[in-house]
Amino acid sequence: MSEPTIREALMGVIEKHLPSSRGPNGAGNSRSDMYSRFLVMADVHDSASFGVSHDVEGLEDLERFLSRAMAVVKELSPVGRTRLNSELGWYYPENDCPLADLVLAMDIGKRGVANLRKRELFRKKASKRRNWRAASVADEARRVWGLEEFNANPELYGGPIKNELQILTLPSETATVERNRLRKYEEFVENYAPTSDNHYRPGPFGRFLEDVFETLGIVTDEGGAVTAATALDALKKIRSQEKR
């Protein structure tokens, strides 16, 4: 399914479990539309949501491959380089030196990959034994659950929350009060949804999460359904490891 189709299906799931999410989000769309975007992005981010990557080995191999490819070109005989340059010219007739440009592109690519490998995200390898998609979506679904509880009933929690930019425009005493409310609001959103569930009889949040998994096509390695309990247990272990 295309992303718009997936988001539309997700909106149906969200509105089924959180009917109040049909309400406006302040930007002209429903909150269910906003939440569907959050969930799709969480699915796309996969293991990156937790600062680890599936691409550690791939990038290492790519850097090695580009280095070797450049070395091979340099090892070619003058005749070989000339003939290869002519052969490449069939594909790039407007270019007088396509081989030189190819080597330059490989060199730029090698340096780009090397720089990327130095970044924090691409230093930590994601375990292949963990369902990172399920964990990432479960984490975001918990936030959605908390967000909608607050957004549907703001008066129960002291009224709408001001963001940091709005707080900066307030007098110091008022800003302090609003900043404390913002901090408590963020804690509420993070902690409102359950952190565990029953494997066989999930609660309201668990049923919502399992419907989200089904809509996004998130399954086990064997192709079976992912339970909310399993995903939340995995999420708990990931968060515990992050604190070490």
C-alpha positions, 0 to 999 in steps of 0.5 A: 500500500502507498503511504497515503493509503496506509495513513488512511487505514491507520486513521480508521484504526485510531478513530475506532479505538480513540473516537475523540481523535476525530477532533481538530488538531489546530492545523485544519486536520483531525488529530487522527490524521496527525497521529497516523503520520507519527506512527508511519514515521515511527515505522520508517525510523525502525531501529534508528528510533533507538540510536542503532542501525541495520546499516553498520555492516553494509556501510563498512562493506560499501566503503571497502568496495569503493576503495577497492574499485578505485584501486582496481581502476588505477591498476589497469594498463594504459590501454585498459583505461583508454578502452574503458574510457571510450566504452563509458563514452557511449553512455556519456557522449557529452563527457570527454573523460567519463572514467576520471569522473567515475573515479572522482564520484567513487572517491566522493562516495567513499569519503561520504560513507566514511563520514557517515560511519563516524556518526553516532547512529551508525556506530551501534549495530541493531540486533537482528533478533529484535523486532525493531519496527514493532518496538518503535511503533509501540513506543510511538503508539504509547505517546499517541495514547497519552497525547489523545487522553490529554488533547481530548480532556485538556480541562482535566489537566489544567488547560492547553499547554504552551510550547517552549517558543510561547513560554519564551514570550511570557513574564518570568514568573508565568514562564516558570509555571508554564514550563513546569506544566510543560514538563509534567505534560511531557511526563504524562504523555510518556507514562500514561499508556501501559508498559506491559499487557496480557499475551492472550487478553490485551487491554484497550491499549493492547488491542489498539496497538495490535490493530496498528501492527496489522495495518502496518504489516508488522509481523514476526520473523515467521510471519505471525501476528505480533502481540502487544505484550511481546512488543512492550516487553521488547520496548522495556528491554531496549529502554533498560539497556539504554540506561546502562 
